[in-house]
Amino acid sequence: MAPTEADGREAWREYLPRQRWFAGKGRPIASVALWESIRIAASPATFGYRLIEVAYRSGPPERYALGRSAVPGDDPLGAPPEAESTPARIRALLEAIAEGRGVDGEHGRLEFSLDAPDRSPRSDAVEDAAIVPVTGEQSNRSTRVGDRWMVKEYRLLQPGRNPDRELPQALVRAGFNRVPRPVGGAVYRRRGVEPIDLISVSEFVPNWGDGWTVWGKWLRETPPDRLESILGPEAERIGRLTGELHRTLARIFGPTPGLDGPTGTDLDRRRERWQERNDIAGHRLSQDGPRLRPDLAERIGRIEGWPQRLLPLARILPEVVRSGVLPLRIHGDYHLGQLLRADDGYWILDFEGEPAHPIAERRSVDYAAKDVAGMIRSIDYRLRAGDSGPAPGRPSAVVAALRPQLVERFRDGYLKEIGRGPVGIQPDSPAAFTALVRYYSIEKLCYELLYELDHRPEWLEIPLGALEDLLDRPGG
């Protein structure tokens, strides 16, 4: 018997919450509907997309893009699993970008475009075996095309210019050469809806791996007495790169007093959201403590009420505004996993910001200290994780002692680079800079606590240990 429409909808309700990329975890799904169906006829294969709309019992709906096999006459909202990134499908997609094609869907139009005419993404010279999906924790679908291209297909669809396409294009035009060069992509257009970026293609950068992976390899394979001599210069190199990124973004997008920065009512909202996140993380730790390991439950009990102890740290925001520090466009989700380590240093990836946040928020300006705090938390996390297989290891005393040294090396490299101008990116006072970075570090730490509680309870001791250290020296 053929499946009914109700069967298909129920299958989606079961399928979506199990996917790592699904942002609506924990929100009861009311319905799943086909928002758009696109078939793309190309040589050597025909492929397509299903754009689905997920409605929840409360709150706004979300839309997602899934690849699909474009078989004539099939049910467009049939079985949930999406089509695989076969070599033929990826070649057809690159062909559409190279030709700058437009394809009509049932309600809108998918427009392919070539950003770099001198680098048309033809894949003729790439063997099928070299066209492979990128595995690991991916919120989007990425495919490597030999040593030529990286293809990214965005899953969560939000109207408006995606900063993951916008910022690399602007940086390359400004002469910043530490991002993979954008090659092209595709935008979905529909009457009454802002354009939605669906696909991006960039040049592939030969590399040793992302920063998280490469640092983990060094931690595993380097004799303890040599770790500082390797990781110290690496941390400083990342600091200089981060400073160069911020100087370039400031030159392109500001800092300008007219930008919609965190002032007035917006400043109050930011502080309220910051405290709300702290309170939610504190409540969840207390609520979930009994189901955790006894040692973790005991540690959580010892710091009960910690959000109130951190509340005074929010005073830095009005102080920074009064001092004249100006906001700018930033990376927004900056950590070791967003860097590639290549022979010639680090390259910066993934400018989407935090995908769960609206694009308008991700495209707004913020303080550069948020990126600094993100990388400091990532370095700290990497060292606390030890060898980190399925569960975090126990870092040695040598590695534990390295944490503050490497953070300082990163900060030194960063401050030296932004010292070259323009002024106003960070507070002039070292104490104010430290306090502002700490404010954003707490924001990131709360995210880590909630993520590990929801997805990897065996990793919770890492952000919990960082929180305990912060409470021991809240002003340091």
Secondary structure, DSSP 8 states (H G I E B T S, - for coil): ----HHHHHHHHHHHGGGSTT-TTTTS-EEEEEEEEEEEEE-SS-EEEEEEEEEEESSS--EEEEEEEE--TT--TT-SSS-----HHHHHHHHHHHHHT-EEE-SSSEEEEEES-GGG----TTS-GGGEEE--SS-SSEEEEETTTEEEEE--EE-SB--HHHHHHHHHHHTT--SS--EEEEEEEEETTEEEEEEEEEEE----SEEHHHHHHHHHHHS-GGGHHHHHHHHHHHHHHHHHHHHHHHHHHH---TTS--S-HHHHHHHHHHHHHHHHHHHHHHHHHGGGS-HHHHHHHHHTTTHHHHHGGGGGHHHHHHHHT---B---SS-SGGGEEEETTEEEE------TTS-HHHHTS-B-THHHHHHHHHHHHHHHHTTT-SSS-----HHHHHHHHHHHHHHHHHHHHHHTTS-TTSS-SSHHHHHHHHHHHHHHHHHHHHHHHHHH-GGGTHHHHHHHHHHHHSTT-
